[in-house]
Structure formats: structure tokens, C-alpha cells
């Protein structure tokens, strides 16, 4: 008897969504979401490389005084 992959896909999707939420909460940038956004909203613009994306996000996060608790 073979099982349908639907329940596994449902569980995998839920885990991926939870991981994305946790990444947003702790401030980890999500490059895949950025690439999807760029393809959907700005198809004529070249997206940043993964490294450029990370540097931009870190600069945005730490360049504003008072935006951190520590």
C-alpha cells in the first residue's frame, strides 16, 4: 500500500512557513523571498547577489541608532 504524498507536502509546507516566520522574528534575511519579489515586481531589474543582499540587510539593521535593544 502506498501513501499519498499530499500529507507529507502539507507538513513540509507548514514547516517551511514556520521557519520563514522564525527567520523574520530573529532578523535573518530571506534571500529566496527577495528573489521571488524581484522576479514578480521588478522583472527588468537585476537582483542583488546573495552576499550583496546579506550585506545590505545587515547594514540596514545596524546602521540606525536606537533600533536595537542592546
mmCIF file of the N, C-alpha and C atoms, coordinates in Angstrom:
data_MODEL
# 
_entry.id   MODEL 
# 
loop_
_atom_site.group_PDB 
_atom_site.id 
_atom_site.type_symbol 
_atom_site.label_atom_id 
_atom_site.label_alt_id 
_atom_site.label_comp_id 
_atom_site.label_asym_id 
_atom_site.label_entity_id 
_atom_site.label_seq_id 
_atom_site.pdbx_PDB_ins_code 
_atom_site.Cartn_x 
_atom_site.Cartn_y 
_atom_site.Cartn_z 
_atom_site.occupancy 
_atom_site.B_iso_or_equiv 
_atom_site.pdbx_formal_charge 
_atom_site.auth_seq_id 
_atom_site.auth_comp_id 
_atom_site.auth_asym_id 
_atom_site.auth_atom_id 
_atom_site.pdbx_PDB_model_num 
ATOM 1   N N  . UNK A 1 1  ? 0.846  -1.169 0.000   1.00 0.00 ? 1  UNK A N  1 
ATOM 2   C CA . UNK A 1 1  ? 0.000  0.000  0.000   1.00 0.00 ? 1  UNK A CA 1 
ATOM 3   C C  . UNK A 1 1  ? 0.896  1.238  0.000   1.00 0.00 ? 1  UNK A C  1 
ATOM 4   N N  . UNK A 1 2  ? 0.671  2.141  -0.936  1.00 0.00 ? 2  UNK A N  1 
ATOM 5   C CA . UNK A 1 2  ? 1.454  3.367  -0.992  1.00 0.00 ? 2  UNK A CA 1 
ATOM 6   C C  . UNK A 1 2  ? 0.632  4.518  -0.444  1.00 0.00 ? 2  UNK A C  1 
ATOM 7   N N  . UNK A 1 3  ? 1.320  5.423  0.193   1.00 0.00 ? 3  UNK A N  1 
ATOM 8   C CA . UNK A 1 3  ? 0.650  6.579  0.761   1.00 0.00 ? 3  UNK A CA 1 
ATOM 9   C C  . UNK A 1 3  ? 0.742  7.751  -0.196  1.00 0.00 ? 3  UNK A C  1 
ATOM 10  N N  . UNK A 1 4  ? -0.236 8.591  -0.108  1.00 0.00 ? 4  UNK A N  1 
ATOM 11  C CA . UNK A 1 4  ? -0.274 9.792  -0.925  1.00 0.00 ? 4  UNK A CA 1 
ATOM 12  C C  . UNK A 1 4  ? 0.748  10.795 -0.411  1.00 0.00 ? 4  UNK A C  1 
ATOM 13  N N  . UNK A 1 5  ? 1.462  11.489 -1.300  1.00 0.00 ? 5  UNK A N  1 
ATOM 14  C CA . UNK A 1 5  ? 2.430  12.488 -0.834  1.00 0.00 ? 5  UNK A CA 1 
ATOM 15  C C  . UNK A 1 5  ? 1.775  13.766 -0.329  1.00 0.00 ? 5  UNK A C  1 
ATOM 16  N N  . UNK A 1 6  ? 0.471  13.901 -0.493  1.00 0.00 ? 6  UNK A N  1 
ATOM 17  C CA . UNK A 1 6  ? -0.212 15.130 -0.082  1.00 0.00 ? 6  UNK A CA 1 
ATOM 18  C C  . UNK A 1 6  ? -0.015 15.458 1.397   1.00 0.00 ? 6  UNK A C  1 
ATOM 19  N N  . UNK A 1 7  ? -0.188 14.513 2.326   1.00 0.00 ? 7  UNK A N  1 
ATOM 20  C CA . UNK A 1 7  ? 0.027  14.867 3.736   1.00 0.00 ? 7  UNK A CA 1 
ATOM 21  C C  . UNK A 1 7  ? 1.478  15.289 4.005   1.00 0.00 ? 7  UNK A C  1 
ATOM 22  N N  . UNK A 1 8  ? 2.415  14.629 3.357   1.00 0.00 ? 8  UNK A N  1 
ATOM 23  C CA . UNK A 1 8  ? 3.822  14.989 3.542   1.00 0.00 ? 8  UNK A CA 1 
ATOM 24  C C  . UNK A 1 8  ? 4.086  16.389 2.993   1.00 0.00 ? 8  UNK A C  1 
ATOM 25  N N  . UNK A 1 9  ? 3.532  16.691 1.828   1.00 0.00 ? 9  UNK A N  1 
ATOM 26  C CA . UNK A 1 9  ? 3.697  18.027 1.255   1.00 0.00 ? 9  UNK A CA 1 
ATOM 27  C C  . UNK A 1 9  ? 3.058  19.087 2.139   1.00 0.00 ? 9  UNK A C  1 
ATOM 28  N N  . UNK A 1 10 ? 1.930  18.768 2.731   1.00 0.00 ? 10 UNK A N  1 
ATOM 29  C CA . UNK A 1 10 ? 1.252  19.699 3.626   1.00 0.00 ? 10 UNK A CA 1 
ATOM 30  C C  . UNK A 1 10 ? 2.115  19.985 4.856   1.00 0.00 ? 10 UNK A C  1 
ATOM 31  N N  . UNK A 1 11 ? 2.684  18.946 5.417   1.00 0.00 ? 11 UNK A N  1 
ATOM 32  C CA . UNK A 1 11 ? 3.546  19.095 6.593   1.00 0.00 ? 11 UNK A CA 1 
ATOM 33  C C  . UNK A 1 11 ? 4.799  19.880 6.227   1.00 0.00 ? 11 UNK A C  1 
ATOM 34  N N  . UNK A 1 12 ? 5.397  19.552 5.098   1.00 0.00 ? 12 UNK A N  1 
ATOM 35  C CA . UNK A 1 12 ? 6.596  20.253 4.654   1.00 0.00 ? 12 UNK A CA 1 
ATOM 36  C C  . UNK A 1 12 ? 6.307  21.742 4.433   1.00 0.00 ? 12 UNK A C  1 
ATOM 37  N N  . UNK A 1 13 ? 5.182  22.050 3.819   1.00 0.00 ? 13 UNK A N  1 
ATOM 38  C CA . UNK A 1 13 ? 4.797  23.439 3.607   1.00 0.00 ? 13 UNK A CA 1 
ATOM 39  C C  . UNK A 1 13 ? 4.629  24.181 4.917   1.00 0.00 ? 13 UNK A C  1 
ATOM 40  N N  . UNK A 1 14 ? 4.007  23.532 5.893   1.00 0.00 ? 14 UNK A N  1 
ATOM 41  C CA . UNK A 1 14 ? 3.800  24.157 7.203   1.00 0.00 ? 14 UNK A CA 1 
ATOM 42  C C  . UNK A 1 14 ? 5.143  24.411 7.892   1.00 0.00 ? 14 UNK A C  1 
ATOM 43  N N  . UNK A 1 15 ? 6.045  23.472 7.800   1.00 0.00 ? 15 UNK A N  1 
ATOM 44  C CA . UNK A 1 15 ? 7.371  23.631 8.409   1.00 0.00 ? 15 UNK A CA 1 
ATOM 45  C C  . UNK A 1 15 ? 8.119  24.784 7.738   1.00 0.00 ? 15 UNK A C  1 
ATOM 46  N N  . UNK A 1 16 ? 8.030  24.875 6.413   1.00 0.00 ? 16 UNK A N  1 
ATOM 47  C CA . UNK A 1 16 ? 8.705  25.965 5.698   1.00 0.00 ? 16 UNK A CA 1 
ATOM 48  C C  . UNK A 1 16 ? 8.124  27.322 6.086   1.00 0.00 ? 16 UNK A C  1 
ATOM 49  N N  . UNK A 1 17 ? 6.811  27.401 6.227   1.00 0.00 ? 17 UNK A N  1 
ATOM 50  C CA . UNK A 1 17 ? 6.191  28.663 6.639   1.00 0.00 ? 17 UNK A CA 1 
ATOM 51  C C  . UNK A 1 17 ? 6.603  29.040 8.063   1.00 0.00 ? 17 UNK A C  1 
ATOM 52  N N  . UNK A 1 18 ? 6.634  28.062 8.947   1.00 0.00 ? 18 UNK A N  1 
ATOM 53  C CA . UNK A 1 18 ? 7.063  28.329 10.329  1.00 0.00 ? 18 UNK A CA 1 
ATOM 54  C C  . UNK A 1 18 ? 8.514  28.802 10.368  1.00 0.00 ? 18 UNK A C  1 
ATOM 55  N N  . UNK A 1 19 ? 9.366  28.166 9.570   1.00 0.00 ? 19 UNK A N  1 
ATOM 56  C CA . UNK A 1 19 ? 10.773 28.561 9.518   1.00 0.00 ? 19 UNK A CA 1 
ATOM 57  C C  . UNK A 1 19 ? 10.910 29.991 9.005   1.00 0.00 ? 19 UNK A C  1 
ATOM 58  N N  . UNK A 1 20 ? 10.112 30.357 8.016   1.00 0.00 ? 20 UNK A N  1 
ATOM 59  C CA . UNK A 1 20 ? 10.159 31.723 7.480   1.00 0.00 ? 20 UNK A CA 1 
ATOM 60  C C  . UNK A 1 20 ? 9.743  32.734 8.546   1.00 0.00 ? 20 UNK A C  1 
ATOM 61  N N  . UNK A 1 21 ? 8.731  32.408 9.324   1.00 0.00 ? 21 UNK A N  1 
ATOM 62  C CA . UNK A 1 21 ? 8.278  33.305 10.399  1.00 0.00 ? 21 UNK A CA 1 
ATOM 63  C C  . UNK A 1 21 ? 9.370  33.458 11.447  1.00 0.00 ? 21 UNK A C  1 
ATOM 64  N N  . UNK A 1 22 ? 9.980  32.360 11.844  1.00 0.00 ? 22 UNK A N  1 
ATOM 65  C CA . UNK A 1 22 ? 11.049 32.415 12.844  1.00 0.00 ? 22 UNK A CA 1 
ATOM 66  C C  . UNK A 1 22 ? 12.215 33.252 12.315  1.00 0.00 ? 22 UNK A C  1 
ATOM 67  N N  . UNK A 1 23 ? 12.572 33.074 11.047  1.00 0.00 ? 23 UNK A N  1 
ATOM 68  C CA . UNK A 1 23 ? 13.659 33.874 10.468  1.00 0.00 ? 23 UNK A CA 1 
ATOM 69  C C  . UNK A 1 23 ? 13.324 35.366 10.518  1.00 0.00 ? 23 UNK A C  1 
ATOM 70  N N  . UNK A 1 24 ? 12.074 35.707 10.215  1.00 0.00 ? 24 UNK A N  1 
ATOM 71  C CA . UNK A 1 24 ? 11.675 37.117 10.279  1.00 0.00 ? 24 UNK A CA 1 
ATOM 72  C C  . UNK A 1 24 ? 11.743 37.650 11.703  1.00 0.00 ? 24 UNK A C  1 
ATOM 73  N N  . UNK A 1 25 ? 11.318 36.843 12.662  1.00 0.00 ? 25 UNK A N  1 
ATOM 74  C CA . UNK A 1 25 ? 11.309 37.275 14.059  1.00 0.00 ? 25 UNK A CA 1 
ATOM 75  C C  . UNK A 1 25 ? 12.724 37.543 14.559  1.00 0.00 ? 25 UNK A C  1 
ATOM 76  N N  . UNK A 1 26 ? 13.656 36.664 14.221  1.00 0.00 ? 26 UNK A N  1 
ATOM 77  C CA . UNK A 1 26 ? 15.021 36.836 14.724  1.00 0.00 ? 26 UNK A CA 1 
ATOM 78  C C  . UNK A 1 26 ? 15.885 37.683 13.799  1.00 0.00 ? 26 UNK A C  1 
ATOM 79  N N  . UNK A 1 27 ? 15.320 38.133 12.679  1.00 0.00 ? 27 UNK A N  1 
ATOM 80  C CA . UNK A 1 27 ? 16.033 39.060 11.814  1.00 0.00 ? 27 UNK A CA 1 
ATOM 81  C C  . UNK A 1 27 ? 16.948 38.439 10.788  1.00 0.00 ? 27 UNK A C  1 
ATOM 82  N N  . UNK A 1 28 ? 16.748 37.190 10.455  1.00 0.00 ? 28 UNK A N  1 
ATOM 83  C CA . UNK A 1 28 ? 17.564 36.544 9.435   1.00 0.00 ? 28 UNK A CA 1 
ATOM 84  C C  . UNK A 1 28 ? 16.953 36.861 8.074   1.00 0.00 ? 28 UNK A C  1 
ATOM 85  N N  . UNK A 1 29 ? 17.737 37.430 7.170   1.00 0.00 ? 29 UNK A N  1 
ATOM 86  C CA . UNK A 1 29 ? 17.181 37.777 5.860   1.00 0.00 ? 29 UNK A CA 1 
ATOM 87  C C  . UNK A 1 29 ? 16.822 36.539 5.046   1.00 0.00 ? 29 UNK A C  1 
ATOM 88  N N  . UNK A 1 30 ? 15.798 36.651 4.236   1.00 0.00 ? 30 UNK A N  1 
ATOM 89  C CA . UNK A 1 30 ? 15.317 35.535 3.427   1.00 0.00 ? 30 UNK A CA 1 
ATOM 90  C C  . UNK A 1 30 ? 15.560 35.842 1.947   1.00 0.00 ? 30 UNK A C  1 
ATOM 91  N N  . UNK A 1 31 ? 16.673 35.350 1.440   1.00 0.00 ? 31 UNK A N  1 
ATOM 92  C CA . UNK A 1 31 ? 17.093 35.644 0.072   1.00 0.00 ? 31 UNK A CA 1 
ATOM 93  C C  . UNK A 1 31 ? 16.125 35.069 -0.961  1.00 0.00 ? 31 UNK A C  1 
ATOM 94  N N  . UNK A 1 32 ? 15.578 33.886 -0.715  1.00 0.00 ? 32 UNK A N  1 
ATOM 95  C CA . UNK A 1 32 ? 14.639 33.284 -1.667  1.00 0.00 ? 32 UNK A CA 1 
ATOM 96  C C  . UNK A 1 32 ? 13.382 34.143 -1.821  1.00 0.00 ? 32 UNK A C  1 
ATOM 97  N N  . UNK A 1 33 ? 12.876 34.691 -0.716  1.00 0.00 ? 33 UNK A N  1 
ATOM 98  C CA . UNK A 1 33 ? 11.714 35.570 -0.776  1.00 0.00 ? 33 UNK A CA 1 
ATOM 99  C C  . UNK A 1 33 ? 12.051 36.839 -1.551  1.00 0.00 ? 33 UNK A C  1 
ATOM 100 N N  . UNK A 1 34 ? 13.247 37.355 -1.318  1.00 0.00 ? 34 UNK A N  1 
ATOM 101 C CA . UNK A 1 34 ? 13.701 38.537 -2.045  1.00 0.00 ? 34 UNK A CA 1 
ATOM 102 C C  . UNK A 1 34 ? 13.752 38.266 -3.548  1.00 0.00 ? 34 UNK A C  1 
ATOM 103 N N  . UNK A 1 35 ? 14.305 37.116 -3.942  1.00 0.00 ? 35 UNK A N  1 
ATOM 104 C CA . UNK A 1 35 ? 14.386 36.775 -5.365  1.00 0.00 ? 35 UNK A CA 1 
ATOM 105 C C  . UNK A 1 35 ? 12.993 36.645 -5.982  1.00 0.00 ? 35 UNK A C  1 
ATOM 106 N N  . UNK A 1 36 ? 12.069 36.024 -5.259  1.00 0.00 ? 36 UNK A N  1 
ATOM 107 C CA . UNK A 1 36 ? 10.702 35.887 -5.761  1.00 0.00 ? 36 UNK A CA 1 
ATOM 108 C C  . UNK A 1 36 ? 10.056 37.268 -5.921  1.00 0.00 ? 36 UNK A C  1 
ATOM 109 N N  . UNK A 1 37 ? 10.284 38.146 -4.949  1.00 0.00 ? 37 UNK A N  1 
ATOM 110 C CA . UNK A 1 37 ? 9.748  39.509 -5.030  1.00 0.00 ? 37 UNK A CA 1 
ATOM 111 C C  . UNK A 1 37 ? 10.318 40.245 -6.236  1.00 0.00 ? 37 UNK A C  1 
ATOM 112 N N  . UNK A 1 38 ? 11.621 40.144 -6.423  1.00 0.00 ? 38 UNK A N  1 
ATOM 113 C CA . UNK A 1 38 ? 12.259 40.831 -7.552  1.00 0.00 ? 38 UNK A CA 1 
ATOM 114 C C  . UNK A 1 38 ? 11.721 40.317 -8.889  1.00 0.00 ? 38 UNK A C  1 
ATOM 115 N N  . UNK A 1 39 ? 11.537 39.016 -9.002  1.00 0.00 ? 39 UNK A N  1 
ATOM 116 C CA . UNK A 1 39 ? 11.029 38.441 -10.248 1.00 0.00 ? 39 UNK A CA 1 
ATOM 117 C C  . UNK A 1 39 ? 9.593  38.884 -10.507 1.00 0.00 ? 39 UNK A C  1 
ATOM 118 N N  . UNK A 1 40 ? 8.792  38.972 -9.457  1.00 0.00 ? 40 UNK A N  1 
ATOM 119 C CA . UNK A 1 40 ? 7.379  39.324 -9.616  1.00 0.00 ? 40 UNK A CA 1 
ATOM 120 C C  . UNK A 1 40 ? 7.165  40.825 -9.804  1.00 0.00 ? 40 UNK A C  1 
ATOM 121 N N  . UNK A 1 41 ? 7.878  41.643 -9.048  1.00 0.00 ? 41 UNK A N  1 
ATOM 122 C CA . UNK A 1 41 ? 7.614  43.079 -9.025  1.00 0.00 ? 41 UNK A CA 1 
ATOM 123 C C  . UNK A 1 41 ? 8.585  43.916 -9.860  1.00 0.00 ? 41 UNK A C  1 
ATOM 124 N N  . UNK A 1 42 ? 9.796  43.408 -10.030 1.00 0.00 ? 42 UNK A N  1 
ATOM 125 C CA . UNK A 1 42 ? 10.834 44.175 -10.734 1.00 0.00 ? 42 UNK A CA 1 
ATOM 126 C C  . UNK A 1 42 ? 11.565 43.270 -11.738 1.00 0.00 ? 42 UNK A C  1 
ATOM 127 N N  . UNK A 1 43 ? 10.857 42.714 -12.710 1.00 0.00 ? 43 UNK A N  1 
ATOM 128 C CA . UNK A 1 43 ? 11.478 41.736 -13.613 1.00 0.00 ? 43 UNK A CA 1 
ATOM 129 C C  . UNK A 1 43 ? 12.609 42.313 -14.466 1.00 0.00 ? 43 UNK A C  1 
ATOM 130 N N  . UNK A 1 44 ? 12.622 43.617 -14.674 1.00 0.00 ? 44 UNK A N  1 
ATOM 131 C CA . UNK A 1 44 ? 13.664 44.218 -15.507 1.00 0.00 ? 44 UNK A CA 1 
ATOM 132 C C  . UNK A 1 44 ? 14.917 44.603 -14.716 1.00 0.00 ? 44 UNK A C  1 
ATOM 133 N N  . UNK A 1 45 ? 14.853 44.553 -13.391 1.00 0.00 ? 45 UNK A N  1 
ATOM 134 C CA . UNK A 1 45 ? 15.998 44.906 -12.547 1.00 0.00 ? 45 UNK A CA 1 
ATOM 135 C C  . UNK A 1 45 ? 16.798 43.664 -12.174 1.00 0.00 ? 45 UNK A C  1 
ATOM 136 N N  . UNK A 1 46 ? 18.100 43.827 -12.126 1.00 0.00 ? 46 UNK A N  1 
ATOM 137 C CA . UNK A 1 46 ? 18.968 42.719 -11.722 1.00 0.00 ? 46 UNK A CA 1 
ATOM 138 C C  . UNK A 1 46 ? 18.954 42.600 -10.197 1.00 0.00 ? 46 UNK A C  1 
ATOM 139 N N  . UNK A 1 47 ? 18.676 41.406 -9.657  1.00 0.00 ? 47 UNK A N  1 
ATOM 140 C CA . UNK A 1 47 ? 18.674 41.257 -8.196  1.00 0.00 ? 47 UNK A CA 1 
ATOM 141 C C  . UNK A 1 47 ? 20.098 41.280 -7.642  1.00 0.00 ? 47 UNK A C  1 
ATOM 142 N N  . UNK A 1 48 ? 20.203 41.607 -6.379  1.00 0.00 ? 48 UNK A N  1 
ATOM 143 C CA . UNK A 1 48 ? 21.491 41.566 -5.700  1.00 0.00 ? 48 UNK A CA 1 
ATOM 144 C C  . UNK A 1 48 ? 21.966 40.126 -5.596  1.00 0.00 ? 48 UNK A C  1 
ATOM 145 N N  . UNK A 1 49 ? 23.266 39.937 -5.507  1.00 0.00 ? 49 UNK A N  1 
ATOM 146 C CA . UNK A 1 49 ? 23.790 38.602 -5.229  1.00 0.00 ? 49 UNK A CA 1 
ATOM 147 C C  . UNK A 1 49 ? 23.450 38.259 -3.779  1.00 0.00 ? 49 UNK A C  1 
ATOM 148 N N  . UNK A 1 50 ? 23.594 37.008 -3.415  1.00 0.00 ? 50 UNK A N  1 
ATOM 149 C CA . UNK A 1 50 ? 23.288 36.595 -2.038  1.00 0.00 ? 50 UNK A CA 1 
ATOM 150 C C  . UNK A 1 50 ? 24.156 37.368 -1.045  1.00 0.00 ? 50 UNK A C  1 
ATOM 151 N N  . UNK A 1 51 ? 25.410 37.550 -1.370  1.00 0.00 ? 51 UNK A N  1 
ATOM 152 C CA . UNK A 1 51 ? 26.322 38.266 -0.476  1.00 0.00 ? 51 UNK A CA 1 
ATOM 153 C C  . UNK A 1 51 ? 25.931 39.745 -0.370  1.00 0.00 ? 51 UNK A C  1 
ATOM 154 N N  . UNK A 1 52 ? 25.625 40.370 -1.509  1.00 0.00 ? 52 UNK A N  1 
ATOM 155 C CA . UNK A 1 52 ? 25.199 41.775 -1.501  1.00 0.00 ? 52 UNK A CA 1 
ATOM 156 C C  . UNK A 1 52 ? 23.911 41.948 -0.693  1.00 0.00 ? 52 UNK A C  1 
ATOM 157 N N  . UNK A 1 53 ? 22.991 40.991 -0.849  1.00 0.00 ? 53 UNK A N  1 
ATOM 158 C CA . UNK A 1 53 ? 21.738 41.025 -0.105  1.00 0.00 ? 53 UNK A CA 1 
ATOM 159 C C  . UNK A 1 53 ? 21.997 40.969 1.399   1.00 0.00 ? 53 UNK A C  1 
ATOM 160 N N  . UNK A 1 54 ? 22.859 40.051 1.816   1.00 0.00 ? 54 UNK A N  1 
ATOM 161 C CA . UNK A 1 54 ? 23.175 39.917 3.238   1.00 0.00 ? 54 UNK A CA 1 
ATOM 162 C C  . UNK A 1 54 ? 23.814 41.194 3.779   1.00 0.00 ? 54 UNK A C  1 
ATOM 163 N N  . UNK A 1 55 ? 24.771 41.750 3.029   1.00 0.00 ? 55 UNK A N  1 
ATOM 164 C CA . UNK A 1 55 ? 25.441 42.974 3.481   1.00 0.00 ? 55 UNK A CA 1 
ATOM 165 C C  . UNK A 1 55 ? 24.465 44.139 3.590   1.00 0.00 ? 55 UNK A C  1 
ATOM 166 N N  . UNK A 1 56 ? 23.564 44.249 2.615   1.00 0.00 ? 56 UNK A N  1 
ATOM 167 C CA . UNK A 1 56 ? 22.565 45.316 2.647   1.00 0.00 ? 56 UNK A CA 1 
ATOM 168 C C  . UNK A 1 56 ? 21.656 45.171 3.852   1.00 0.00 ? 56 UNK A C  1 
ATOM 169 N N  . UNK A 1 57 ? 21.197 43.959 4.113   1.00 0.00 ? 57 UNK A N  1 
ATOM 170 C CA . UNK A 1 57 ? 20.304 43.731 5.263   1.00 0.00 ? 57 UNK A CA 1 
ATOM 171 C C  . UNK A 1 57 ? 21.012 44.010 6.587   1.00 0.00 ? 57 UNK A C  1 
ATOM 172 N N  . UNK A 1 58 ? 22.255 43.577 6.695   1.00 0.00 ? 58 UNK A N  1 
ATOM 173 C CA . UNK A 1 58 ? 22.995 43.827 7.944   1.00 0.00 ? 58 UNK A CA 1 
ATOM 174 C C  . UNK A 1 58 ? 23.239 45.326 8.126   1.00 0.00 ? 58 UNK A C  1 
ATOM 175 N N  . UNK A 1 59 ? 23.572 46.018 7.049   1.00 0.00 ? 59 UNK A N  1 
ATOM 176 C CA . UNK A 1 59 ? 23.781 47.463 7.129   1.00 0.00 ? 59 UNK A CA 1 
ATOM 177 C C  . UNK A 1 59 ? 22.485 48.160 7.534   1.00 0.00 ? 59 UNK A C  1 
ATOM 178 N N  . UNK A 1 60 ? 21.363 47.754 6.928   1.00 0.00 ? 60 UNK A N  1 
ATOM 179 C CA . UNK A 1 60 ? 20.072 48.339 7.288   1.00 0.00 ? 60 UNK A CA 1 
ATOM 180 C C  . UNK A 1 60 ? 19.752 48.098 8.761   1.00 0.00 ? 60 UNK A C  1 
ATOM 181 N N  . UNK A 1 61 ? 20.070 46.924 9.227   1.00 0.00 ? 61 UNK A N  1 
ATOM 182 C CA . UNK A 1 61 ? 19.717 46.564 10.601  1.00 0.00 ? 61 UNK A CA 1 
ATOM 183 C C  . UNK A 1 61 ? 20.539 47.320 11.636  1.00 0.00 ? 61 UNK A C  1 
ATOM 184 N N  . UNK A 1 62 ? 21.831 47.476 11.370  1.00 0.00 ? 62 UNK A N  1 
ATOM 185 C CA . UNK A 1 62 ? 22.719 48.037 12.392  1.00 0.00 ? 62 UNK A CA 1 
ATOM 186 C C  . UNK A 1 62 ? 23.126 49.483 12.148  1.00 0.00 ? 62 UNK A C  1 
ATOM 187 N N  . UNK A 1 63 ? 22.658 50.113 11.086  1.00 0.00 ? 63 UNK A N  1 
ATOM 188 C CA . UNK A 1 63 ? 23.075 51.485 10.812  1.00 0.00 ? 63 UNK A CA 1 
ATOM 189 C C  . UNK A 1 63 ? 22.171 52.522 11.456  1.00 0.00 ? 63 UNK A C  1 
ATOM 190 N N  . UNK A 1 64 ? 21.056 52.106 11.995  1.00 0.00 ? 64 UNK A N  1 
ATOM 191 C CA . UNK A 1 64 ? 20.118 53.045 12.612  1.00 0.00 ? 64 UNK A CA 1 
ATOM 192 C C  . UNK A 1 64 ? 20.243 53.022 14.125  1.00 0.00 ? 64 UNK A C  1 
ATOM 193 N N  . UNK A 1 65 ? 20.800 54.080 14.709  1.00 0.00 ? 65 UNK A N  1 
ATOM 194 C CA . UNK A 1 65 ? 20.892 54.100 16.175  1.00 0.00 ? 65 UNK A CA 1 
ATOM 195 C C  . UNK A 1 65 ? 19.507 54.054 16.819  1.00 0.00 ? 65 UNK A C  1 
ATOM 196 N N  . UNK A 1 66 ? 19.421 53.348 17.897  1.00 0.00 ? 66 UNK A N  1 
ATOM 197 C CA . UNK A 1 66 ? 18.174 53.256 18.610  1.00 0.00 ? 66 UNK A CA 1 
ATOM 198 C C  . UNK A 1 66 ? 17.244 52.176 18.092  1.00 0.00 ? 66 UNK A C  1 
ATOM 199 N N  . UNK A 1 67 ? 17.651 51.472 17.048  1.00 0.00 ? 67 UNK A N  1 
ATOM 200 C CA . UNK A 1 67 ? 16.780 50.436 16.505  1.00 0.00 ? 67 UNK A CA 1 
ATOM 201 C C  . UNK A 1 67 ? 17.008 49.085 17.168  1.00 0.00 ? 67 UNK A C  1 
ATOM 202 N N  . UNK A 1 68 ? 17.997 49.014 18.050  1.00 0.00 ? 68 UNK A N  1 
ATOM 203 C CA . UNK A 1 68 ? 18.285 47.769 18.747  1.00 0.00 ? 68 UNK A CA 1 
ATOM 204 C C  . UNK A 1 68 ? 18.045 47.953 20.246  1.00 0.00 ? 68 UNK A C  1 
ATOM 205 N N  . UNK A 1 69 ? 17.905 46.858 20.927  1.00 0.00 ? 69 UNK A N  1 
ATOM 206 C CA . UNK A 1 69 ? 17.687 46.945 22.366  1.00 0.00 ? 69 UNK A CA 1 
ATOM 207 C C  . UNK A 1 69 ? 19.016 46.901 23.134  1.00 0.00 ? 69 UNK A C  1 
ATOM 208 N N  . UNK A 1 70 ? 20.075 46.470 22.513  1.00 0.00 ? 70 UNK A N  1 
ATOM 209 C CA . UNK A 1 70 ? 21.365 46.309 23.215  1.00 0.00 ? 70 UNK A CA 1 
ATOM 210 C C  . UNK A 1 70 ? 22.418 47.241 22.674  1.00 0.00 ? 70 UNK A C  1 
# 
